[in-house]
Amino acid sequence: MIQQEAVRVRQGANAMTPPDILLALATDPSVTVRASVAMNPALPPGAAEILSADTDPRVRRLIGRTPAQPGGIRTQQDAVASLTAMIAEAGLRIRANIARTVQDMPDGPREIVLRLAHDPASMVCGPVIRLSPLLTQQDLLDLVESDPPAFTFLAVASRPGLTEAVSDAIVGSAGPEAVTALLTNRTAKIKDSTLEMLAARAEEQPAWQAALIDRPHLPNRVRTMMTEIVSGPGREPMPATMHAAIGGRPQTRTWSPRRL
């Protein structure tokens, strides 16, 4: 049902949707769908008339804040301002539905994506942070440096294609769980010096050990450090997959990661 609603939200917000479908969506039982129609830059007059009498005051305010331009077409700026206003006033469910709608749009409004990325609810900001092609590396860096909650760090750390600057910011500010997510993110660029620093701390963070060893193009110095950690005295036998990953010789020592 939620997926079907998301499809209708996309239809309602799309300026290429035929007027008759927009007219039908203007009476949709979902307030999120009706709101998406209200912010459509190509809203037909008939649908505008229906929505101006909507039972939800937020939808009525969207119509009031976006007067029609000549020919019934409203500017993109008006539409963005309207949806931004609604997001600020909307409940969690509506914000989450809007986030699902715009999370992977390559040509959506950046202002709305940025607001959703900074949303205090993980179910709203998470998908946008991980997936939106409109977020730049600077946007991600700003997020990390804004003292966000732990789930925001996790979402950023899991996003493909992170730069070294963003990775360093995560390592410098986030907790161990987000650092694990960063190390597991094989597309994230991480400086050799940062990997060395994390390897030096990995004995106290067992989750980092496998993540470090599994990283592509692991620097030789880090590989050596990890071999020493996982092959130290008094350890359980090193798992075969871990042994193969670090490219070491068969070990007679045992391995048992030290836990906090």
C-alpha positions, 0 to 999 in steps of 0.5 A, a space after each residue: 500500500 505504501 509503495 502504491 501511495 509513493 507511485 501516486 505521489 510521484 504522479 501528482 508531483 510530475 508536471 507531465 501527468 495528464 490533467 485528468 489524472 491530476 484531477 482524480 488525484 486531487 480527491 485521493 484519500 492520502 493527504 500526501 498524494 493531494 499535497 503532491 498535486 497541490 505543489 505540481 507546477 502544472 496544476 490544472 484549474 479544476 484540481 486547484 479548485 478542489 484542493 482549495 477546499 481540501 479537508 486538510 488545512 496544510 493542503 489548502 495552505 499549499 494552494 494559497 501560497 502558490 497562485 496560478 501563473 498565466 495559462 495555469 502554469 506555476 513557476 518551479 520556485 513557487 512549487 518548491 516553496 510550497 512543498 518546503 513549507 509543507 515539509 516544515 509543518 508536516 507530520 512524520 508519515 508525510 515527511 517520510 512519504 515525501 522522502 521516499 518520493 524524492 530520494 532517487 530523483 536526479 532532477 528534483 529540487 535541491 532545497 527540499 532534498 537538503 531539508 529532508 537530509 537534515 530531518 531529525 527522523 531517521 526514516 526521513 533523512 536516511 534514504 535521502 542521504 544514502 540515495 539522493 544524487 542531488 547531495 554533493 560531497 560538501 552537503 555530506 561534509 556539512 551534515 557530518 560537521 553539524 553534530 548530527 544524531 548517530 543514524 545520520 553518521 551511519 547513513 552518510 558512511 553507507 553512501 557510495 563514493 565518499 571522498 577522503 574529506 568526508 571519510 576523515 570527518 566521519 572518523 573524527 566525529 562519529 562513533 565506532 558503528 559508523 566507522 565500521 559502516 565506513 570501512 565496509 563501504 568499499 567505494 569510500 575513499 579513505 587516506 592511507 594515514 587514516 587506515 593506519 590510525 584505525 588499524 592501530 585502534 582495531 584491537 579494541 574494535 573487533 568489528 573493524 578488523 574484518 572490515 579493514 582486512 576486507 578493504 580493497 587495495 589495503 596499504 602494505 603497512 596496514 596489512 602488516 598491522 592487521 596480520 600482527 593483530 589477528 595472529 598474536 599469542 593466545 588467539 584462536 585459529 585465524 579464520 581461513 577467509 581472513 587468512 586469505 584476505 591478508 595474504 599471510 602464511 599459515 599461522 600456528 598462533 591463535 586468534 581471539 579479538 580483544 573486546 571492550 
